Amino acid sequence: MHFQVDEYLAHLSVERGYSSNTVDAYRRDLFDYATFLADNGVMDATCATRENLIDYEASLITRGYAAASVKRRVAALKGFHKFLVREGNTSTDPASGMALPKTPEKLPDVLSIDQVCRMLDEQPTDSSAALRNRALLEVLYGCGLRVSECVGLDLGDVFLQEGFLRVMGKGGKERIVPIAGAALRALTAYLSDGRPALARSAAVPVAAVFLNARGGRLSRQSVHAIVARAGREIGVANLHPHTLRHSFATHLLEGGADLRAIQEILGHADISTTQIYTHVNRAHMRDEYLAAHPRAKLFE
């Protein structure tokens, strides 16, 4: 069965263009599914029944998986069984018509504009690493990039005079993202005064925009550490880079930006993904109303 899973993962990577991180997540999910089937005497995925799938979903719940994790794993096995049918390995799909479990809608965490400004304005600029960290934080928030997109930036992707970045998003899809204001100034300062010093430490020159102390490409883990440290400095525990992306989108919407424009900048394939920020905006407006209106809490 692991051979069948490997074939599907190769399909996701080569034909669908999924990132290595996404493929790794599918691998973990499907190998867990394969182990469950084997423990129940099913050694070939084409022999799995609807009852096996229902039992597997129940086992995930029994093992304490969160609703979102159960939904993701069920989605993975649905795609896997659909692939087996399409490749002619079987004529039956036990997952066909199987509904994905519902998950409670969770609004993304966002920082306030004041928190973002305090975090960015308080960043030092007294060393090459400090200039890099400030530019990194400004680009994550000012352009709404994912961590992988940020660390994947090369010098050839930066067009300072034109005011845009060329970003490689999910599935290898390229898009153009505007950069201006504080983010543009911070990135310009880093590229002229910070990056050259970091680059001198490299054994072999690399084209990456954001470099580590050894002159190599900055890792995702390093970005997480830099963002978490910046969060702690303003009293926000466990600040995640994606929170800066959520904050970027929410603040754009609050400022009157068109939802379609936000979708294009973020690189969302489906507008429904971007629409979550309208819910965040409504929640924010309600909080502001309750805090400010003299009679809003009169009957609560």
N, C-alpha and C positions, 0 to 999 in steps of 0.2 A: 504493500500500500504506500510505503514511503516513496517508491519510484513514481507512483501516480501523482503524489503531492509534488515531487520535484519537477515533474513535467508541467504541472500547473504553475508553479512558481517561475519556471523559465518563461512560460507564456506571459505572465504578469510583467516580468522584467524586460523581455525582449520585444514582445508585440504590443503590450499595453504601456510600456515606458514607465512603470512604477519605480519609485526611488528604492534604493537598497534598504532604507529604514522601514519602508512600507512592506517590502517583500519579506524582511526579517520578521515583522509582526505577523504576517500571514503564515510564515513557516512555523512559528511557535504555536499559533492557534490551531493549525491543521495537524501538526504532529500530536498535539494534545488530543484532538478528535480521533486521529488514527489509533492512538494508544487506547482510548476508551473503546473503540470498536473491537480492537484485538482482544482486550480484556473480556469482551462479551462474545468472543468466538467468531467475529467477522474479520477475516484477513484480507478481503478485497472490497474496496469502497463501492464497487458496482453492485455488491450484494447487500449493501445497507438498505434498511427499510425506513419508512416514516416513523415507525415505533422507535427504532434506534436513535433517530434524530431527536425525537421528543424526549427520550430518556437522557440523551446527552445534554440537552438544554436544562432538564431538571437537575442533572448532576452538577452543572455549573452553579445553579442557584444554591444547591445543597452545600457546595464547597465555599460559598460565601462571596462569589463574584458580584461586583456591582452591576446594576442594570445595564449601564453603558457597555461594560465589558462583555456581558452575555449577548447583547445586541450585535456587537462587533464580531464575535465568534460565530454566531448564527449566520451573519451576512457572509463570512468567509466560507463556511461550508456550503452555503447556497450557491455561491459563485463556483466553488470547486465541483459540485455535482453537475451544474449546468455545463461546465467545461468538459466533463467526462462524456456527456451526451453529445455535445457538439463535435467531439473528436471521434465519435463512433465507438467508444468503449462499451456503451450500454444504450439501450433505447428507453430506459425509465429513469426518471429523476425524482427520488424520494423527497427532495426539498421543494419541488414545484408547488407553488401556492402556499407554502409555509410562511406564515406572517412573522415579521420581525417583532420581537418583544418591544412593547412600548417603554420608553424611558421618560422620566419626568424632565421637563425642559429646564435646563440650568443656564441661567444667564451668565455670560463671561464676566470675570472680574475686570474692573477697570480702575485706573487711578483718576483722581480729579485733575483738572488742569493745574491747579495750585501745586499739587504733589509732584506732577511732572516737571513743572518749572523749577521748583525747589531742588529736585533731584539733579536736573541738568545744569542749572546755574551754579550749583555748589561743587561741580566736578573740577578738580585741579587741572592745571595745564603746565605743570612744572617739570615734566619729563616726557620722554618719547612714549612710554607706556600710558601715561596720563592723557596725553593728546589722543592716543589710540582709543582709550576707554571712552573718552568724551565723544569722539567721533562715532564710535560704535553705538553708544546709547542714543545719540542724536539721530543716526540713520535708522535704527530700529523703530524709534518712535516717529521721526519725521517722515519716513517713507513707508512705514507699516510692513516691513519685511519679516519673513520667517527667519529663524536662526540659520537654517541650511542655506537660505538665499543670501544672507549676509556674509557668512564665512565663505560662500562660493563665489563672491564677487572677485573679479580680476581687474587689473588696471585698465584693460581694454574695454571694460564694461562701464567705465566712469567717464561721463561727458560733462565736465564742470561748467564750461562756457555755455553749453546748450541747456544745462540745468536738468539732466535726466540720468538715470541709471538703467542699464540693460540687465534684467534679472532673469535667471533661469529658475522657474517655479516647479511645482509638482508635475510629474509626468514629462519632464523635459520641455515644458511649454515656456517659451520666451515672451517677456512683456517689457514694456517701457514704463518706468516709474519716475515721476517728477521729483526733483530735490531742490529745495530753495531755503532761504532764510538761515536760521541757526544751524540746521543740518548741513547745508552747503558750506557755510563758513567753517564749521568744525571739521568737516571732511577735508576741505582745502588746506586748513592749518596742519592737520595730521599728515597729509600727503607731502607737504612741503617741508615741515619741520620735525615730524615724528617718525614717519616710515623709513626715511633714508638711514637713520641711526639703527633701527631694528634690522633693516635689510643687510647691514654690514656684518651681522653675526651669522648669516646663512652660509653653509658650506656650498650649497648650490642655490643660485637665485631662483625665487619663485615669483609668479605673477600675481599672487593673491594681494588684495587690498589690505586686509587686516592680518598683521604678522604677530607671531609670538616672540618671546625674548630671544629665541634661537634663530629668528629670521624665517621660520617656516609658517605655513598657513595656520591661523588661529583655529582651535578646535571648538566644536559645539559646547563641550564641557566647560571650556574656558569662558565662553560667552555667558553661559548660565551662571558661573561663579561671579563674573563682573557685574551682571545685572542684579544678582542676589545681594552683593555687597553694596551696590548703589541703593537698593531698597532699604537695607538695614540702616543706612545713613540718614534716611528720612522717617524711620520708624515703621517701615513696611516689611513684615517678615515674609520670607520665602517668595520674594518677587520673581516672577517668571518672565522670560523674554516675550512670550506670547501675550502677556498682559499688556505690554507696550503696544503690540499690534492691535489688540482689542481697544486700547485707549485711543490710539490713532484714529481708528474707524469711528468710534463713538463721538470723539471730539469733532471730527469732520461733519458728521451728521448733525450734531448740535449747532454747528456753525452754518448750516444750510446747504451743505454739499448734496448733490444729486446721488441717489442710491446706486444708479447704474455706473456713475463715475467711480464711486467707492469700490464697487464690484470689480471694475477693470483694474484699478490700482492694486487691490488686494490679490488679484489673480484667481478669483472664485469662478469656477465653471458654471455654477448655478446661482441665480439671483436669490434663491431661497436661503442659501448659506449666509448671504450678506444681510438678509432681512432680520436676522437675530438682533442686529444693532438698533433696529427700530424699537424692539422690545426694551432694550437697555435704555434707550432714550426716553421712552415713556416712563420707565421705572424711575429714572433720574428726575424727570419733571414732577412726578408725584412726590418724591422725597423733598424736592425744593418747595413744592406747594405746601406740604404738611409742616415744613420748618418755618415758612415765612408768613402764611396767611393767618391772621389773628383769630379766625373762627373755624379753621380747618379741623381742629381737634376738639371742638366744643362738645360733640356728642359721642366721642370715642370712649 
